Amino acid sequence: MDSIFQDAGLLDALGTLASEAGAAIMAHYGGVATVKGDGSPVTAADTAAEAVILAGLARLLPGVPVLAEEAAAAGHWPVCEGTLVAVDPLDGTREFISQNGEFTVNIGLVTAGRPVAGIVYAPARARLWIGAGRRAEAMDLPPGVPIGAATGRRVIRTRPLPASGPVALVSRSHADAATSAYYAARGIAAQRPVGSSLKYTLIAEGEADVSARFASITEWDIAAAHAVLAAAGGEMTRPDGAPLVYGRADRQFRTDHFVACSAAYAAAGRR
């Protein structure tokens, strides 16, 4: 299944699908939000984007189980045996509501407990990332435009550690004391707030070095960006270096705490 999920034609088709979902999101930009049962916000953009993605996945990957945020909120959890597509149609709903542009569409392909390919799209920034195997790419792509019309497409890699010290990307909407303590103990030179899975794509592109999370979130939040970061040479692991395991239906697909970082940050023993 790894080879199927990493097929260049499929990944490009999923990139176009993310762009189409981005267009659905931007059609609702500035809209109002309601509150789900878990207390998190949801907008018409979330549901519109998920409908686009689910329809596309039914065509591109028929029969593959899908873990999608809004479907799960309605009680529809996938039955999976090691393979699934993790979908967050609008990661960073709070950022979408505040209109700061830091929200993403996430489509992650998971098999054997790990993300093997991922597509992350930031529609307000017209920026798309694709990662699979050892190759990660970034490109400029306006919402609704097919990937064949992307510009500036290039391979990306994580960066060496700056001489001034590592730069951390911190959650704009979900700060916590444990994460702050982690940074304080590791000589972080600067901290920059960023919303959504955008944090991990920026590390993949070499704009920062680390982003830690000491609170559980759901697999759809990070699977796609994990694949992009790993393909760019970075890592996303538990704080002790153990791998994150995906497809955990037994815990409603919740993740462990994790550290996402560049290869240089990990090699320096900063974790």
N, C-alpha and C positions, 0 to 999 in steps of 0.2 A: 504493500500500500504506500510505502514511502515514495517509491518511484512515480506512482500515479499522482500523488499529492504534490510532487515537485516538478511535474511536467510544465514546461515554460508556457505552452499554449493555454493550459488550464489556469495558471497563475495570472496570465494577462487577462483572461476572461473574467477572473475574479476581481482583478483591478478595475476593469470596466464596470463590473457590478457594484463595487464600492463607490465609484464615481456617480453611478445612477442613484445609489442610496444617498449620496451627498447632495445631489440635486433635490431629492425629496426633502431632506433636512432643511436646506436653505430656503425652500418654498415656505417654511414655517418660522423662519428666523424672526425673533422678536415676539413670538407667541407666548401665551400664558401656560403655566404648569399646574398640574394637580399632584396629589400625594398618593403614593402606593401604600399598600398595607404595611410595608417594612419601613415607612417613613421617608423614603427617597422620592425625589420629584420625577415626574414623567410628563412629557409633552406630546402633542400630535406628531412632532417630528420623529420621536422615538418609534412610535407605532408605524408611521408611514415608511420610514427607512427599513424597519424589520420586514414589512410586507414585501418590499422590493427585493431584499436579500433572500428571503425564504423562497420566493417564486424563482429567483435565479438559481439557487442551489438545487431546487427540485429538477431543474433542467440540466445543470452542469454536473451534479453529483447525486443522481437519483439513488435512493435507498440508503444513503449515508446518514446516520443519526445527526441531528442538529441540536445543540445546546444554545438557545437564544434567550436573551434576557427577558423580553416582554412575554414570550410564551411561557417561560418558567414562572414569571410572576403570576400568570393565570393558572398555574398548576400543571403545565404540560412539560414534564421532564423527559429527556430521551432515555431509551433503553440502549445502552451501548456496551460493546464487548471489545474495548480497546481502541476503537476508531470513532471519531466524531468531528464535527465542525463547530467551533465555539464562536458565537456571534454576539457582539455588542453593537447594536445598530447606531447608538449614540452614546459614546463614553464621554463623560464630562457634561452631564445635563445641566449642572449648576453653572458651568462655564458658558454653555449655550444660552441659558437664561440671562446671564449677565452680559452676553454678547462680546466676550473678549477674544473669541476665535480659537480658544484652546480646547477643542472637542474633536473627537475622532470617530470614524467608522472602523470596526475591527472584525476581521474574518480570519480565524486561526484554524489550521488543519492539524489535528492531533491523532497520533497513532502510537500504540504501545506505551502509553503513558507520558508521551512527550510531544511538544509542538514541533512539527517538521517543516511547516511553511506558514507564512502569515502575510496578510495585507492590512496595512493601516493607512487610512485616508483622513486628512484634515481638510474638510471642504471649504472652510472660511479662509484657509491659507492656500488653497488649490495645490496641495502637496500630497504626494502618494509615495508610500514605501512598500517594497516587496522584498521578502527574504525567504530563502530556502537553501538547505545544504550549507555551502560555504560562500554563497553569493547573496549580497544584499544590494538593493538599488533604491535610489530616490529620484523623483522626477516631479515636474510641474504639470498639473492637470486640473483644469477648471471643472467644477461640478457638472455632471451630465455628459462630459466629453469622453469618447472611447479612448482607450489607452494608446492606440495607434497614433493619436494626435498629441501625445505627451511631448513636452520639450525638456531639454536639460537633463535627460536620463543619464544617470551615472552610477557607477559602483561606489559604495560607501564602506568605510571601515572605522572602527573606534580609534581614538588618538593615543599617543604617548602621554604620560602624565606631565602636566605643565610644571615648569621649574618652580613656580610660585605655590604649587600645591593643588590637590584635586578640587574640582568644582562639583557640588552636589545640586541636584534638582529635587526640590521638596514639593509636596502636594500643596496646591493652592487652597483646596477646600477640606483637606482631611489631615491636618497636622496632629501629631501626637507626641507625648513626652518621651516615649521610648526611642522614637526615631531621632528626636533632637539630641538625646543622650548619646546615641550611636555616633552621630556626626561630631559631637563635642569631644569624643574620645579618640578621634582619628585624624586630627589635624586638617580638617576641611578648610580650604582657603576662602571659599565663598559659597553661599547658598542662593539659589534662584528659584522662586516659586513658579511652577508650571502645572497646568491642569491635565488630567486624563492620561492616556497611554502615550501622549506626545512626549512625555519625559524620556521614555525608553528609545524612541526613534531619534531623539536629539543626541543621546549618548551614542547610538549607532552611527550617527553622522559626524561624531567627533566634536560636538559642541559642549560636552560636559563629561563627567567621569563616573558618577555614581548616583543612584537613587534607591533608598531603602524603604521598606514598608514593614512595620511591626504591628500590623493589624490584618486580620483575615479579609480577603475579598474573594470574588468569584472568578472561576477560570476564564469566563468570557472577557473579563477586564484586562487580562494580560497575555493570553495565549498567542495572539497575533503578534504583538510587540515583542514577546519573548523570542519568537522565531526570527523576527527581523534582527534583533540585537545579537542573537547567537550567530546568524549568518554573516553579520558584520564583524565577527571576532570577539564579541563580548560574552557576558555570562549573566544568567539570572538563576540564582540558586537560593537555598535556605541559608541563613546567616552562617551556619557551620560548614558551608560548602557542599552539602548533600543536594542532590537534584530535587527539583520540584516534580511531583508526580501528578499528572492530569488524568481526567476521566474518573474522578472519585465520586461516583454516584452515591456511595455509602455516606458521604458527608455533604450531599447536595452541591457537589462540585466547588466546595470552598477550598482556598489555597492555604498553604503554610505562610508564615512570615518569610520575607525574601530580601535579597540584595541584588540589584541590577547594576552591572558595572562594566567598564571597559576591560579588555584583556590586560592592559598595563596596570590598572588598579588592582586586579586580582593577583597578578604576578608579584606585585610589591608587597603582598601579604596584608593589605589594608582591611580586608574583610573582617 
